[in-house]
Amino acid sequence: MNSMLRGSAGAASAMFMVGTLAAVSPVIGRYPLYGGQALRYALAATILFAIIGARGQRLVVRLSPRESLLLLALAATGLVLFNVCVIQATRYASPALVGTIVGVVPVVLAVVGPLLARSRPSGRVLAAAAVVVVGASITTGFGSGKLTGLVYAVGALACEACFSLLALPLLPRLGPLRVSAYTEAAAVPLLLVIGVLADGGGLFRAPSLAEASTLVYLGTVVSAGAFVLWYDALPRLGADRAGLFAGVIPVGAIVTTVLVGLGAPTATELGGAAVVVTGLVLGLTPRRRTSATVWRPSDPFPHEDRASGDRAAQALSGTGSCR
């Protein structure tokens, strides 16, 4: 139960932080997109590597070919391609439609997560995920757009699912700090290449004080903080239950909008948030039997102990690859 509570608190906090993007992103709306994202992830990786070193952990561990491929795939899909798909989607569809499609991720994780663990999806969690999706859709609005925008939005949905599913096999041995740091560090050169192709010499420019403050916030709170909290929560809850907390994103957006004085929530937004909370309660209410979909090593995050990490990896080897 303590592990479940810690995972729930971490997942809720992480998704709330991600939700704050809606209020702060307009500040850097005119800053070169890919250059800004590269700066954000570079700052986050630097912070996380510093924390790893301060805790006396090894900054770099020897990765197997499978782990290297998973980390590269995680950076390419969950960070880089996700941003590209969202950007392209909003050119052909309303932000509400994009948010609604990406908001389906709880259902995807509720189904795919258990299947990758070779177990049956929980009907209770699947129903809760559907409730969360409905609540998030009500909050953001369903929106409209062209078929091209819909295709890109579905691509963003797939990348969002990969952000969790590809990380699960890596967490038992590497832990949330290393997985977050390695992934964000790997995303930087990928973003730089795309940025050069898209923006050429306009990849970077000197930011204003407001832009610099926002980039620092994104790098420290959203990228470094939210990533670690999310990856700490994943093995404790399982992909299916952790995915429910994606419904907290619009709640974080509403609260942040109010706090920075950009407006008050509408009755529709408050109603959608209430539906999201209902879905979370439904999906996280303890059951008599422990769900078979929770991928939990015998010792949470045994990355400090190589032998313990190896035993945990062996215990999880039967779950198969996430991708």
C-alpha positions as CSV (number, residue, x, y, z in Angstrom):
1,M,0.0,0.0,0.0
2,N,2.8,2.4,0.8
3,S,4.3,1.8,-2.7
4,M,0.9,2.3,-4.3
5,L,0.5,5.6,-2.4
6,R,4.0,6.8,-3.3
7,G,3.4,5.8,-7.0
8,S,0.0,7.6,-7.1
9,A,1.4,10.8,-5.5
10,G,4.3,10.8,-7.9
11,A,2.2,10.1,-11.0
12,A,-0.3,12.8,-10.1
13,S,2.4,15.3,-9.4
14,A,4.2,14.5,-12.7
15,M,1.1,14.9,-14.8
16,F,0.1,18.0,-13.0
17,M,3.6,19.5,-13.8
18,V,3.1,18.5,-17.5
19,G,-0.3,20.2,-17.4
20,T,1.4,23.5,-16.5
21,L,2.8,23.6,-20.0
22,A,-0.5,25.0,-21.3
23,A,0.0,28.2,-19.3
24,V,3.8,28.8,-19.7
25,S,4.3,27.6,-23.3
26,P,2.9,30.8,-25.0
27,V,5.8,32.7,-23.4
28,I,8.3,30.9,-25.7
29,G,5.9,30.7,-28.6
30,R,8.2,32.8,-30.8
31,Y,11.4,31.2,-29.7
32,P,12.9,28.7,-32.3
33,L,11.0,25.5,-31.4
34,Y,13.6,22.8,-31.8
35,G,16.4,24.9,-30.4
36,G,14.3,25.6,-27.3
37,Q,13.4,22.0,-26.8
38,A,17.1,21.0,-27.1
39,L,18.0,23.6,-24.5
40,R,15.3,22.4,-22.2
41,Y,16.4,18.8,-22.4
42,A,20.1,19.6,-22.1
43,L,19.4,21.6,-18.9
44,A,17.3,18.7,-17.5
45,A,20.0,16.1,-18.3
46,T,22.7,18.3,-16.7
47,I,20.7,18.6,-13.5
48,L,19.9,14.9,-13.3
49,F,23.5,13.9,-14.0
50,A,24.6,16.3,-11.2
51,I,22.1,14.7,-8.8
52,I,23.3,11.2,-9.7
53,G,26.9,12.2,-9.0
54,A,26.0,14.0,-5.8
55,R,24.3,10.8,-4.6
56,G,27.5,8.8,-5.2
57,Q,26.1,6.8,-8.0
58,R,27.9,5.9,-11.1
59,L,27.0,8.4,-13.9
60,V,27.4,5.8,-16.6
61,V,26.7,2.1,-16.4
62,R,27.4,-0.4,-19.1
63,L,24.4,-0.9,-21.3
64,S,23.4,-4.0,-23.1
65,P,22.6,-3.7,-26.9
66,R,18.9,-4.1,-26.0
67,E,19.0,-1.4,-23.3
68,S,20.8,1.0,-25.7
69,L,18.2,0.4,-28.4
70,L,15.4,0.9,-25.9
71,L,16.9,4.2,-24.7
72,L,17.4,5.5,-28.2
73,A,13.8,4.5,-29.2
74,L,12.5,6.1,-26.1
75,A,14.2,9.4,-26.8
76,A,13.3,9.3,-30.5
77,T,9.6,8.5,-29.9
78,G,8.6,9.7,-26.5
79,L,10.5,13.0,-26.7
80,V,11.5,14.0,-30.2
81,L,8.8,12.5,-32.5
82,F,6.1,13.3,-29.9
83,N,6.9,17.0,-30.2
84,V,7.1,16.9,-34.0
85,C,3.7,15.1,-34.3
86,V,2.1,17.6,-31.9
87,I,3.5,20.6,-33.8
88,Q,2.3,19.2,-37.2
89,A,-1.0,18.2,-35.8
90,T,-1.8,21.7,-34.5
91,R,-1.2,23.0,-38.0
92,Y,-4.1,21.0,-39.4
93,A,-6.4,20.5,-36.4
94,S,-7.5,22.4,-33.3
95,P,-5.5,22.1,-30.1
96,A,-8.6,20.6,-28.5
97,L,-8.7,17.8,-31.0
98,V,-5.0,17.0,-30.6
99,G,-5.5,17.0,-26.8
100,T,-8.5,14.8,-27.1
101,I,-6.7,12.2,-29.2
102,V,-3.5,12.2,-27.1
103,G,-5.8,12.0,-24.0
104,V,-6.8,8.4,-25.1
105,V,-3.4,7.2,-23.8
106,P,-4.9,5.8,-20.5
107,V,-7.0,3.4,-22.5
108,V,-3.9,2.4,-24.6
109,L,-1.8,1.7,-21.6
110,A,-4.6,-0.1,-19.8
111,V,-4.7,-2.6,-22.7
112,V,-1.2,-2.7,-24.0
113,G,0.6,-2.6,-20.7
114,P,-0.9,-5.9,-19.3
115,L,-0.6,-7.6,-22.7
116,L,3.2,-6.9,-22.8
117,A,3.4,-8.3,-19.3
118,R,1.6,-11.4,-20.7
119,S,-1.5,-10.9,-18.5
120,R,-5.1,-10.0,-19.1
121,P,-6.1,-6.4,-19.0
122,S,-8.1,-5.4,-16.0
123,G,-11.7,-4.7,-16.8
124,R,-11.9,-2.4,-13.8
125,V,-8.8,-0.4,-14.9
126,L,-10.0,-0.3,-18.5
127,A,-13.4,1.1,-17.4
128,A,-11.6,3.6,-15.3
129,A,-9.4,4.6,-18.2
130,A,-12.5,5.2,-20.4
131,V,-14.0,7.4,-17.7
132,V,-10.7,9.4,-17.4
133,V,-10.6,9.9,-21.2
134,V,-14.2,11.1,-21.2
135,G,-13.4,13.6,-18.4
136,A,-10.3,14.8,-20.2
137,S,-12.2,15.2,-23.4
138,I,-14.9,17.2,-21.7
139,T,-12.3,19.5,-20.1
140,T,-10.3,20.2,-23.3
141,G,-13.2,20.0,-25.8
142,F,-13.3,17.7,-28.7
143,G,-12.2,20.1,-31.4
144,S,-12.1,19.8,-35.1
145,G,-9.6,19.5,-37.9
146,K,-8.5,17.8,-41.1
147,L,-7.6,14.2,-41.7
148,T,-3.9,15.1,-41.8
149,G,-4.2,16.6,-38.3
150,L,-5.9,13.5,-37.0
151,V,-3.1,11.3,-38.4
152,Y,-0.4,13.4,-36.7
153,A,-2.5,13.4,-33.5
154,V,-2.6,9.6,-33.6
155,G,1.1,9.5,-34.1
156,A,1.5,11.7,-31.0
157,L,-0.7,9.3,-29.1
158,A,1.5,6.4,-30.1
159,C,4.6,8.3,-29.0
160,E,3.0,9.2,-25.7
161,A,2.4,5.5,-25.0
162,C,6.0,4.7,-26.0
163,F,7.2,7.2,-23.4
164,S,6.0,4.8,-20.7
165,L,6.1,1.4,-22.3
166,L,9.6,1.6,-23.6
167,A,10.9,2.8,-20.2
168,L,9.5,-0.1,-18.1
169,P,12.2,-2.7,-19.0
170,L,14.9,-0.2,-18.3
171,L,13.8,1.0,-14.8
172,P,14.6,-2.0,-12.7
173,R,18.4,-1.9,-13.4
174,L,18.9,1.8,-14.3
175,G,16.4,3.5,-12.0
176,P,14.3,6.6,-12.7
177,L,17.2,9.1,-12.5
178,R,19.4,7.4,-15.1
179,V,16.6,6.6,-17.4
180,S,15.5,10.2,-17.4
181,A,19.0,11.6,-17.7
182,Y,20.1,9.2,-20.5
183,T,16.8,9.7,-22.5
184,E,16.9,13.5,-22.3
185,A,20.6,13.6,-23.2
186,A,19.9,11.4,-26.2
187,A,17.1,13.6,-27.4
188,V,19.3,16.7,-27.6
189,P,21.3,15.8,-30.7
190,L,18.2,14.4,-32.4
191,L,16.4,17.7,-31.9
192,L,19.5,19.7,-33.1
193,V,19.5,17.7,-36.4
194,I,15.8,18.3,-36.9
195,G,16.2,21.9,-36.0
196,V,19.0,22.5,-38.5
197,L,16.9,20.9,-41.2
198,A,13.8,22.9,-40.3
199,D,15.2,26.3,-39.2
200,G,18.8,26.3,-40.5
201,G,20.8,29.1,-39.0
202,G,17.8,30.2,-36.9
203,L,18.0,27.3,-34.5
204,F,19.0,29.5,-31.6
205,R,18.9,33.2,-30.6
206,A,19.4,35.1,-27.4
207,P,16.2,34.6,-25.3
208,S,14.4,37.4,-23.5
209,L,14.3,37.3,-19.7
210,A,10.8,35.9,-19.8
211,E,11.8,33.3,-22.4
212,A,14.9,32.3,-20.4
213,S,12.9,31.9,-17.2
214,T,10.3,29.7,-19.0
215,L,13.0,27.5,-20.5
216,V,14.6,27.1,-17.1
217,Y,11.2,26.2,-15.6
218,L,10.6,23.6,-18.4
219,G,14.1,22.1,-17.9
220,T,14.0,21.9,-14.1
221,V,10.4,21.3,-13.1
222,V,8.7,19.7,-16.1
223,S,11.6,17.8,-17.7
224,A,13.8,16.9,-14.8
225,G,11.2,16.8,-12.0
226,A,8.2,15.3,-13.8
227,F,10.3,12.7,-15.7
228,V,11.8,11.3,-12.5
229,L,8.5,11.3,-10.6
230,W,6.8,9.5,-13.5
231,Y,9.4,6.9,-13.9
232,D,9.5,6.3,-10.2
233,A,5.7,5.7,-10.3
234,L,5.5,3.4,-13.3
235,P,6.8,0.2,-11.7
236,R,4.9,0.8,-8.5
237,L,1.5,1.2,-10.2
238,G,2.0,-0.7,-13.5
239,A,1.5,0.9,-16.9
240,D,-2.3,0.4,-16.8
241,R,-2.9,2.3,-13.5
242,A,-0.2,4.9,-14.0
243,G,-1.8,5.8,-17.4
244,L,-4.9,6.9,-15.6
245,F,-3.1,9.9,-14.2
246,A,-2.7,11.4,-17.8
247,G,-6.2,12.7,-17.0
248,V,-4.6,15.1,-14.5
249,I,-2.9,17.1,-17.3
250,P,-5.9,19.3,-18.1
251,V,-6.5,19.8,-14.3
252,G,-2.9,21.1,-14.0
253,A,-3.5,23.4,-17.0
254,I,-6.7,24.8,-15.4
255,V,-5.1,25.4,-12.0
256,T,-2.0,27.0,-13.5
257,T,-4.1,29.3,-15.7
258,V,-6.0,30.5,-12.6
259,L,-2.8,31.0,-10.6
260,V,-1.1,33.1,-13.2
261,G,-4.2,35.2,-13.7
262,L,-5.2,34.2,-17.2
263,G,-8.8,33.4,-16.4
264,A,-11.2,31.3,-14.4
265,P,-12.3,27.7,-15.2
266,T,-15.6,27.3,-16.9
267,A,-18.4,25.0,-15.6
268,T,-17.5,22.5,-18.4
269,E,-13.8,22.4,-17.4
270,L,-14.7,21.8,-13.7
271,G,-17.2,19.1,-14.7
272,G,-14.6,17.4,-16.8
273,A,-12.1,17.5,-13.9
274,A,-14.7,15.9,-11.6
275,V,-15.1,13.1,-14.1
276,V,-11.4,12.6,-14.2
277,V,-11.2,12.3,-10.5
278,T,-14.0,9.8,-10.5
279,G,-12.1,7.6,-13.0
280,L,-9.0,7.8,-10.9
281,V,-10.9,6.7,-7.8
282,L,-12.4,3.8,-9.7
283,G,-9.1,2.6,-11.1
284,L,-7.0,3.0,-8.0
285,T,-9.4,1.6,-5.4
286,P,-7.6,-1.4,-3.8
287,R,-8.8,-4.8,-4.8
288,R,-8.6,-8.1,-2.8
289,R,-6.1,-9.5,-5.3
290,T,-2.9,-7.8,-6.4
291,S,-3.0,-7.0,-10.1
292,A,-0.8,-9.2,-12.2
293,T,0.0,-6.2,-14.4
294,V,2.2,-4.4,-11.9
295,W,5.8,-4.8,-12.9
296,R,7.5,-4.5,-9.6
297,P,11.0,-5.8,-8.9
298,S,11.7,-7.4,-5.5
299,D,13.6,-4.3,-4.4
300,P,12.3,-1.1,-5.9
301,F,14.9,0.4,-8.2
302,P,17.9,-1.8,-7.2
303,H,20.3,0.3,-9.4
304,E,22.5,0.9,-6.4
305,D,23.2,-2.9,-6.1
306,R,24.3,-4.5,-9.3
307,A,23.6,-8.0,-8.1
308,S,20.1,-7.1,-7.0
309,G,19.5,-5.3,-10.3
310,D,20.6,-8.4,-12.2
311,R,18.2,-10.6,-10.2
312,A,15.3,-8.2,-10.8
313,A,16.1,-8.1,-14.5
314,Q,16.0,-11.9,-14.6
315,A,12.7,-11.9,-12.8
316,L,11.3,-9.5,-15.4
317,S,12.8,-11.3,-18.4
318,G,9.6,-13.3,-19.0
319,T,7.6,-10.1,-19.6
320,G,9.1,-9.6,-23.1
321,S,10.1,-6.4,-24.9
322,C,7.9,-3.4,-24.8
323,R,8.1,-2.8,-28.5
